[in-house]
Amino acid sequence: MTGDNETILRLMIENTRLQEKSVLLDRLLFEVQQKFPDETRFDTALRYIRQAEERAREGSVAQQENPK
């Protein structure tokens, strides 16, 4: 029975961890005020993040090429 209790405890801990991650993901997705047509909020959020990362990368490269 101890093994069963340990398994149940591990599953409960994992369930709590997944619920916490779900809350974080929901918060992130609902920051998208207006999704693009034919996209989910997830797709729009992912596109925004990728675009921001690309701009940051381009800025970093430009700064390295032209230091002040």
N, C-alpha and C positions, 0 to 999 in steps of 0.2 A: 504493500500500500504506500510505503514511503516513496517509491519510484513514481507512482501515479501522482502523488502530491507535488513532487518536484517538477514533474512534467507540466502539471496544471499551473504551478507558480511561474515557470518559464514562459508558458503561453500567455499568461496574464500580463507579465512584464512586457513581452513582445507586442501584445495587443495595445498596451498603453503607449509604447514607443511609436507604433504606427499611427495611433490616433493623434498624437502630438505632431507628427510629421504631416498628417492630413490637414490639421488646423493651419500649419505654416503654409502649406501649398494653397489652401483656400484663400488665406490672406494675400498671398502673392497674386493669385489669379484675379481677385476682385479689385486689385489696384488698376487693372485694365478697365478704364472707364467706358471705352467704346471699342468693341472688337471690329476687325475688318470683315467685310461681307464674305461669306463662305468660309470663315475661319472660326474655330472654337476660341474661347478665351485663352486656353493653353497655347494654341498656335500663335495667337497675336502676342501674348506675353513672351513666348520663345523668340519670336521675330524681333520684338523690341530689345530684348536682352542681347541677341546676336548683333543687331545694328549698333547698339551702344558699345559692345565689346570691339567691334570692327573700327568704330570711330576712335576709340581709346588706343587701339593698336596702331592705327594710322598716325595719330597724334604723337605717339611715342616714337615711331620710326622717323617722322618728320623732325622731331626735336633732336634725335640722335644725329641725323644728317646735317642739321643746321643749328649747332649749339650756339648759345649767346655768349 
